[in-house]
Amino acid sequence: MSGMRLRYFESEDILHLVLSEEPEWGSVEITPNVTVELNEQGEVIGIEILEASRFLRDSLLESVQARVLRIPEFQPG
């Protein structure tokens, strides 16, 4: 996808991933604080994450914890 870019609005703590500069036709909230933006054909053209710093922190911690728990030397034995 050419033209993909991230925008972060620090004062509002909003992360916006722009996949296409097409006009937004609609949007769908897929989880609280995460909305996908759609073009006229229903294709994803953007993703907006509210409370982005918390969302990223929590997502990264969950991912790291899941990986650590799957490593045999870290499991009680």
N, C-alpha and C positions, 0 to 999 in steps of 0.2 A: 504494500500500500504506500504509494508515494504521497508525500505531503502530510504524513502522520506527525502529530506533535502534541506535546503536553503543555498545559497552561496551569499554573498554580496561583491562586488568589489568596495570599497569606492572611490578609485581614479577615477574610470570611472562612478560611481553611477549606477551600474548595479546590479539588483537582479535576481538571477537564481534559480528557483525551479526545483530540480531534482526529478522526479518521478520514473525513472528507469535508470539503467546504460547501457541499450541496446544501440547499435550504432544508431546514428541519420541518418535517411534515407532522410529526407527532413524537411522543415519548412514552416510555413505559418504566415504572418503578419496579425494578426486579428484586430489590431488598430495601429495607429502610436505609435511606441515605445514598442509594445507588440507582441512578436513572440512566437508561439507554435512550439515545436520540435516534430517530428513524427518518429516512427519506421517504419520498412518495411511494416507492416500491416496497417499503417495509424493511429495508436493509439498515443495519446499524451504521451510523455516521459519526457517533460520538458517545462518550460515557462520562457522566458527571458523578463525582463522589463528594458528598457533603461530609464534614468532620473527617477530612482526609487523613490528617496525621494520626488520629485514633484508629481509623479503619486500617491504615497500612501497618501501624504498630501491632494491632491485634492479629491481622492476617499473617504477618511475619512470625510473630511468636507462636501462633498455632502451627505454622509450617515447620518451624524449628523443633518444637516439642514433638510433633508427629514423627519427624526423622530420628530424633534422639531415642524415642521410645521403641523404634524398630531396629536399633543397633543392638545386636546380641550382647556385647560386653557391658552395656548399660542396664540390662535387664537383670533383676534378682535371680539368682540361680543357685 
